[in-house]
Amino acid sequence: MSGKGRRTAVLLGLLLLLACGWAVYYHFAVDVLPYDDAYITFRYADRLASGKGMTYNDGERVFGSSSPLYALWLAGLERVLPSVPTPVLAVRGNVVFFLLCTMAMAAVVRALAGHAAGLAAAALLAAHPSALSVSGGGMESFLFASLLLAAVWCCATGRLLAAAALAGLSPLARPEGLLALLAVPLAWWLAGRPRPLAFTSLLLLPGCAWAAAATFYYGTPIPHSITAKLAPLYLLPPGYSFLSVLVWLGRWTLPGVTEPAPWRDTMSLLLAEAGAIGLLLDVQTRRRGGWLVAVFLNLLIGFYALTNPMLFDWYTANFFIFWLPSLLVGLLALGRWLASGRLAWLSLRPVAVCLVAGVVASSLGRPYGSDLWWGRSFLAEARSATRLRTIGYRNAALWLNGVASPSAASATVATAETGAFGYYWRGKMLDACGLVSPQALPFLPVPASQRPDFRTNPIPLGLLQATRPEYVATLEIFARTSILDTDWFARSYKFIGDVPLPQEIWGSTAVLLFRRVDPPAPNARGEAAGTS
């Protein structure tokens, strides 16, 4: 390495250290406002750590989390730090996976394009506001991302047994890890299929062990949350998930452009795909494992496009980690490939360099330049209305614990969102989405006539009629078109209070709470008390 190269590497190394320091500060300074779904895994982890088993409700062996590996991680943290609340452990503890993912990014890009490029890519990931916001949401996103990126690096450097072990663990972090069971064996096959028994064992053993244990304990290896979403839970139009991916790519690539901007989103996809093509066409980059980055990026985008699930913010880390090297390395590789052939006269490499620099500047400049981020304005994305609503659910559950005491432990509350409310409620939960409640499946999907929009799953009237839970807790949007306007609900449930939300969301300003109204007990003659 030349003197200039060493100075560049030292400078980028210092930049990476600063970015990692910023990431650590962020995870420990950000408000503890996990995504609502994260609280489902928290409740499983709490019950496992306390010896009640990996269950959500007493007496119900139903696994409603899509990440058993993350639940085990949190349960282990709880045993080590029992005085720290699980939401705090999740948000603060995610710094471990975020930094591991950052180091894996550095290793992958270094293998593809050299030491300096690896340091630059890792620094960009560590400082990227969208990535930090997702990690601070208390989900398993960067546990999964670090497993995938580390598996790619192991494949690129010939560590195929380690790649098999990491790929084998990835489906236990997120269901999309099943795609790694397709991509990593391809790298093994191209390498000449060394040590087939050891490779296959490491690849399949984690998933098979979980499948056997889950089948024995729950009766099925498939998480109930996936079963509910396949009901389907949401009535999404064709192509909805693909359009969501386009929007996210656009936000990362050119966040300074005001939405809606279909041209921005389309151009961002074309840039990412151009980078993926560069990783495949450039011989030097392809031989170093660039093809696997391109394969993972397109496998994930294609998977979401074909299955069309409802995508939430925490899904973005899955393809963010492959979008980044596709842009930073792939566009330059494409320029190099074009310059080496008959199109050398185009001299696209300088254009690619300028384009990459522009994307990087746009990605970081707008979020960090729009406010005085030396204070706490950098937390704005993590204090969105969707995240703040968990405070309302928490307060509502704690209030109802006091109102229902001492019968709270045996009472059931029906909700449309069971996350934060279910975590703080002392009794049983009936989840109208069916993520943790098999009782809801016969009533899914809720007819379009009872939905305020195709993305919202309200509380089905039939579910309440069949199960008659003691309480109902909901935002208005999840009840207005399905239960609130019905005579049956008006006769059967009494409004007992509302707990304000910190901020209006989806037209709601409070969590509404209802108690079941039981019919009068019959007297000795079989007549209802109070009748004549």
N, C-alpha and C positions, 0 to 999 in steps of 0.2 A: 504494500500500500504506500503510495506516495505521501509526501509531507502534506500536500493539500488535502488528499483523501483522509489522512489521519485527523487533520484539523476539522474537516467536515464531520467525521464520525464522532469526534469528541463533542462538537457543538450539538449534533443531533442527540447524542447520548444525554447531555445535560438537559436538552429540551424534553426528552422522554422522562427523565427523572422529575422534572418540574410537572409534567402532565400527570405522572403517577401520583405525585404528591397532591396535586389538585384533586385527583380522583379519590384519594383517601380522605382528604378534607371534606369533599362533597358527601361521601357516604356517612360520615360522622356528624356533619352539620345539617344535612337535609332533614326536614320534618319527617317524622315517622308516619307516612300516609301511604301504606301499601295499596295496591289494587284490591278491589273487593274480592275477586276470586282467590287472591292469595290467602285470605283468612280461612278458606276451606282446608287448605293444606296445613295451616297453623293448628286448626282444631284436631286434625288427625295426629299431628306431631305431639300436641299437648297430651292427648289421651294415651298415645303410645308411651310417652315418657313417664306418665303417672301410673302405668301398669294396667290401663283399661283396654289395651289392645288398639290396633290400628282401625278404629271404627269411628263413625261420626255420631251416631246415637246409641244409647245403651240397648243391647239386645238386637242390633241390626248390623249384620256383617255385610256392609256395602262399602266399596272403595270408590269414592267420588273424586279423587285427585288424579290428575294425569301424570304426576311425577313422584312415584314411590321413592326414588333416590333422594330427592330434595326433602321429602317428609322424614326420611331416616336421618339425613344430615341435621335437620332442625331438632329432631328428637334427641340426637346426640349432643347438640349444643345445649339443650335444656338440661340435660343431666349434668353437664359440666358447669353451667351457669344458671342454676335454678332460680335465682332471684331476679333475673333479667326477663322481662316480658318477651314472648315469642315474636311479636311484630318488630320489636327493637332488634332482636337477634337476627331476624331475617334481613332487615334493611342494612344494618351495620355489617353483618356477616357476609353479605353479598360482595363486599369489597374483595374478599378472597378470590371469588370466581371472576370478578371483573379484572383483577390484576393478572390472574392466570390466563385469561383470554387475551389480555394485552401482550403478555409474553409469548403466547402462542402465535399471535399475529406477527410479532417481530420475527419469530423463527420461520414462519411460512414465507413471508415476503423476503426475508434474507436469503432463503433457499432459492427463491425465484429470481431475485434481482440484485442481491448483494446486501452487505451490512448496512450501508447508509439508508437504503430504501426501507429495510426492515425497521430501523429505528424511527424513521419518519412516519411509516404507517402505524406503528404502535402508538406513537405520540398523538397522532390524529384520533385514533380510537379512544385513547385515554381521556382526551379533552372534549370529545364530541358530545354536545348537550343532549342529543336524542338518546345516545347509548347510556349516558349517566342517568337520565330520567328513568329509563326502563329498569336499569339495575337497582335504582332506589325504590322501585315499586314492590320489592319483596317477593318477586316471582323467581322461578327456576331458570330464567332465560339465559343467563351467562354461565350457569353450570353446564347447560346443554351446549352453548356456543363454544366454551372452552374444550369440551370433549371432542366436538367436531373438528375444530381448528388443530388441536393437538394430534388427532388422527391423521389429518392431511399432512402435517409436518412429518409424522412418523413414516407415512407412505413415501413422501418425497425424499427422505433420507435413508430409506431401506430398512427401517425398523418395523417390519411387517407384523411381528407378533405383538408389539406394543400397540400398533394401529388396530389390530383385531380386538385387543382387550378394551381399548377406548371406544371403538365402534360398538362393541357388544354392550357396553354400559349405557350408551346414548339413548336407546329406547326407554330405559328406566328413568331418564331425565325428562324426555318429551317423546310423544308417540312418533314425531317426525324422524326420530333416530332410526326407525326402520329403513329409511332411505340410505343410511350409512351401511346397513347390512347388504346393500346392493353395490354401492360405490367402492367400498374398501376391498371386497373380494375381487373386483375388476382390477385394481392395482396389484393385488397378489397374483392374479392370473397372468397379467402382463409381465410380472417379474419372474415368471417361470414356475410358479406354484411351489415355492420351497416349504418344507415341513408341513404338509397338508393336515396331519392329525392335530398338531399343536395349534395351527392357525384356526382350524375349524372349531376346536374346543374353546379357545379363548373368545372367538367371535360369538358363539351360540350359548355358552354356559351361563352368563348372567341372565339373559332373557329366558332361557329354559328353566333356570332355578326359580325366577320370580313367577313364571307361568305356573309351575307346579305348586308353589306355595300359595299363590293367589287362588288357584282352582280349588285347592284343599280348604282354604279358609273362607273364601268368598263364593265359591261355586263357579267362578269364571276368571280367566286371566285378563279380560278386557275391562278397563276402568269404566265404572258406570257413567261417568261424565261423557265418555265417547258414545256409549249406547244411547244416551239421551240426545246428544247432538245429531245422531243419525236418525232420530225419530221422524222427521227432523224437528229441531228446536226452533230454528229460524226459517222463515219462508223467503229465502233470498232469490232474487232474479238471477238467471244465468249470467256468468261473467262478473258477478259482484266482487268476489274475492280478488280476481285478477285486476280489476280497476282499483281496488284498495292497495294492491301491491304497487301499481303505477303511481298512485298518489304519494306513497311513502318514498319511493325512489326519487320522485320529483322534489319532495321536501328536503331530502338529504342532499341532492345534487345542486339544486338552486333554491335554497330556502328564502332568498331575498325576493323572489317573484311572488306577487300577490295572487292568491287563489280566488276563484277557480282558474286553473291554467292547464287545460288538456295538452297544449303544445309542449309545455314544460315537462309534463309527466311522460309523454311519448318520447320526447327527445332524451330524457333521462334513461328510459329503458333502452333506447337505441345505443346510447353511450355505454351502458353496462354490457349490452350484448356485443358491441364492437370490441370492448375489452376482453370479453370471454373468447371471442373469435381470435383475438391476438394471442391469448394464452394457448390456444390450440394450434395456431398456424406457425408461430415462431418456434423453430426447432429447439433452440437453447432453453427457452422458458418451458416448453412442453416437457422436455426430458427431465426438468427439475421438479415436476409435479404440478405445473400450471394447469394441465388438462383437468386435474381433479378439482381445482377451484372452480373452473368453468362448469364442470359436471354438477357439482353440488349447487351452484347458483341456479342452474336451469332445472335441476331436479326439484328444488324447493319451490321455485316459481311455478313450474308445471304441476306439481302436486297440489298446490293451493288453487290453481286455475281449474284443475279437473275435479277436485273434491268440493270446491266452492264453500268452504266453511266461513263462519263469521270470524273475521280477523280482528284481534285486539292489539293494543300497543305492544304488549309483551311478546307477540309473535315476531316483531320486527328484527330482533337480534338474530334470528335464525338465518336470514339472508343478508342482513347488514354486514356480517363478517366476511361474506364472499363478494358482496358488491364493492367493498372498499379495495381489496387487492385487484379486482377486475379493472377498476378505474386506474388505480395508481400504477399497476404493473402492466395490465393488459393493453391499455391504449398505447403505452410506449412500445410494448412488444409488437403491436400491430404496425406502428410507424416503422420500426426496425425491419419487420418482415417486408413491408412494401418497398422500403429503401433498398433492400437486398435483391429485388427482382427487377422485372421490366418496368416497374413504376417508380424506379429510383428518382426520376426527374421530379416527382411530386414533392420530395423532401418533407414528408409528413411528420417526421420525428419532432422538429421544433414546434410544429402546430400541436402535436400531442402533449408536449411538455407544457406549453402555454395553457392548453385546455385543462390538464390535470391541476396546474397551479390555480387556475380560476375556480375550479370546483372546490378545492381545499379552502381557498380564501372565502368563497361564498358560504361554505358549510359552517365555518367558524365565525366569520365576520358579523353576520346578522345577529345571531343569538347573543354574542358577547359584546357587541358594539352598540346595541340599541338602548342599553340602560347602564346605570352605574353598578356593574356587577361585582364591584369590590364589597358591596354590602350583601343583601340577601335577595336581590332581584333575580339572581340566577336560579332561585328555587321556584320561580313562577310556574314553569311547566309542570313541576311536581305538586303544585297547589291548584291544579285545575278543578273545575266543579265536579268532574267524575271522581277524582281522588278525594275531594273534600266530603263527598256524600257519606263516606265511611264513618266520619265523625258523627253525623246524624244517626246512622244505624247503631253505632256504639252507644250513644246517649239514650236512644230509644230502648235498646235491650237492657241497659242498666236501670232505666226508669221502670220498665215492665218487671224486672226482677224484684224490685221493691214492692210494686203493686200486687204482684201475684204471690209473693212470699206468704206462707211457707210452701205453697203448692207448686212453685215454679219448677222444681226438679222433675215433677211428673207431668207437667203440662206441655202441650205441643203448640208451636207457633208456625203458621204458614206464611211464607214470604215468596216474593218473586225473585229476590236476590238474597241468597242465604249466607253470603260471606261474612262481613263484619258483624251483622246482627247475630248470626249463628254462633260466631266465636264468643261473643260476650253474653249470650243468653244461657241461663243455667239449665234449661230443660231440653226437650227434644225439638227438632226442626223438621218441618215438612217443606221441601223445596219444590216450588211450582215448576221450576225448570227441569226437575228430575235428575240433577247432577248427583245428588246424594239420596234421592227418594224414589225407589222403584214404583211407589204408589202413583206417581205422576205420569208414568209412561202411557197408560191407556188414554190419557187426555191430551197427548201430544200428537201432532201439532195442534195448537189452538187455531181454530178457524180464522181466516182473514177478517171475517166480519166482526170478530171480537178483539182485533188488534188495532192499536192506534197507528202503527206502521209495520212494515214487513220485518224490521230489525228488532222489534220489541216483543218479548214473550210475556203476556199478562198472566195473572192467576186464573186458571180455568175454573169456571163455576162448577162444573161437574166434579172436580177434585175436592172442593170444599163440601159439596153435598155428600160425597162418598165417604169422606174421612172425618168431617166435623171437628176440626182442630179447635182447641180452646181459644186460641187467639189468632188474629191476622194482623200482620205488620207490613205496610207497603207504601211506596210512593204512589201518588195519584195516577201516574201514567201507566202503572201496572195493574190498575183496578178499574179505571174509569169506564172502559168499553166492555169489560167482561163481567164484573160483579157489582159495582157500585150502583148501577141503574136498575138492578133486578129486584123484584118484590121479595124473592126468597132470601136474598142477603139482608135486605132491610128488616125482615122479620126475625132472622136467625142470629144476627150480630148487631151489637150495640157499640157505637163510637164511644171510646173511653178517653181519648186524648190524642194530641199530636206533639211531636218533638221537632223543633225547628232544625232545618239544615243550615250549615254555615253559609251557604250560597245557593241561590235558585238553580235548579238543574231540571231540564226536560219539563219545564212548566210547573214543577213542584217546589214548595218552600218548606215542607215538613214531612216527617214520617208519620203516617196515619196509623192508629192502633184501634183495634176492635176486639171486643170480647163476645164469646158465644152466649146467646140467650137460650137457656134450657127451658123446655116447656114445663109448666107446673106439674108436680107429682100428683098422680091420681089418688083420690080418697078411698075409703073402704068400699064405697059403692061403684068404684071404677070410674068416677067422674073426676075431672080436673079440679083441683082445689080452687075455690073462689067462684065456682059456677053454681047456678041454681036451676 
